[in-house]
Amino acid sequence: MQKEKKVLVIAPREYLPGFQIAGAETVSPEPGQVEGLLQSAMSEGKWGVVILDESLAKDISPRLSAQAFESVMPIVVFIPLARSSAASPEEYISSVIKSALGYSIKVRE
C-alpha cells in the first residue's frame, strides 16, 4: 500500500497562513536555507508536491533548479506569491496558472 504524499510550501512567512488552512505543511526559510530545504524536500520521499515562492528561486543553484523543473515526484512548482499592483486580479491569476501549467486561460467573472 502506497503512503499518501503531502504538500510542502516554502515561502515567506506572510504567505503561509492560507496554505496552512488548506492543510499544507509550510516552512519560511531563513536567508541561505532555501537550497538545502528544497534539496531535502526533493529527496525525502514524503512530499507529492513542493510549492516554492518564485521570489526564493534566486537562492537556488542552476543545477538544483533544473532538477526541480524535471522532477516527477515530488512535483516542484514555482509560483509568484507576491502580486504586482499593476496587474488586475484576473491578469494575476492567469499569469500564475500559465506559469504553473504552461497554458494561458481567460479568467472571466
C-alpha positions in Angstrom: 0.0 0.0 0.0 1.4 3.4 -1.0 1.7 6.1 1.6 -0.2 9.3 1.0 2.1 12.1 -0.2 1.9 15.6 1.4 2.2 19.2 0.1 5.0 21.4 1.3 5.1 25.1 0.7 8.4 27.0 1.0 7.6 30.8 1.1 8.0 33.9 3.2 6.0 33.8 6.4 3.3 36.3 5.3 2.1 33.9 2.6 1.8 30.8 4.7 -1.5 31.0 6.7 -3.7 30.3 3.7 -1.7 27.2 2.8 -1.8 26.1 6.4 -5.6 26.4 6.5 -5.7 24.3 3.3 -3.7 21.5 5.1 -0.3 22.0 3.6 2.9 21.8 5.6 4.8 25.1 5.4 8.3 26.5 6.1 9.5 30.0 6.0 13.3 29.8 5.2 16.0 32.0 6.7 18.5 33.5 4.3 20.7 30.8 2.9 18.3 27.9 3.7 16.3 27.7 0.5 18.7 25.5 -1.5 19.0 23.0 1.4 15.3 22.9 2.1 14.4 22.2 -1.5 17.1 19.6 -1.8 15.9 17.8 1.3 12.2 18.0 0.2 13.1 16.5 -3.1 15.0 13.6 -1.6 12.9 12.8 1.5 10.2 10.9 -0.4 7.2 12.1 1.7 6.2 15.1 -0.5 4.0 14.8 -3.5 4.0 18.5 -4.3 6.5 21.2 -3.3 5.4 24.7 -3.9 8.2 27.3 -3.8 7.6 31.0 -4.0 9.2 32.3 -7.1 11.0 35.1 -5.2 13.1 32.5 -3.4 14.3 30.8 -6.7 17.2 33.2 -6.9 18.7 31.4 -4.0 18.9 28.1 -5.8 21.7 26.9 -8.0 21.0 26.4 -11.7 21.7 22.7 -11.2 19.1 22.2 -8.5 16.6 24.5 -10.3 16.9 22.2 -13.4 16.4 19.1 -11.2 13.3 20.7 -9.7 11.8 21.5 -13.1 12.4 17.9 -14.2 11.2 16.3 -11.0 8.2 14.0 -11.3 8.0 13.0 -7.6 7.7 15.4 -6.0 6.3 17.8 -8.5 8.0 21.1 -7.8 6.0 24.2 -8.7 7.5 27.7 -8.6 4.7 30.3 -8.2 4.8 34.1 -7.8 3.0 34.7 -4.5 3.7 38.5 -4.4 1.3 40.2 -6.7 2.2 43.3 -8.7 -0.2 46.0 -8.0 -0.1 46.9 -11.7 -1.9 43.7 -12.7 -5.6 43.2 -12.2 -6.6 40.1 -10.1 -7.7 38.3 -13.3 -4.4 39.0 -15.0 -2.5 37.9 -11.9 -4.4 34.6 -11.6 -3.9 34.0 -15.4 -0.2 34.5 -15.1 0.1 32.2 -12.1 -1.8 29.4 -13.9 0.3 30.0 -17.1 3.5 29.8 -15.0 2.5 26.6 -13.2 0.8 24.8 -16.1 2.2 26.3 -19.2 -1.3 27.2 -20.5 -2.9 30.5 -21.0 -6.5 30.9 -19.8 -9.0 33.7 -19.9 -10.5 34.4 -16.4 -14.0 35.9 -16.5 -16.5 37.0 -13.9 
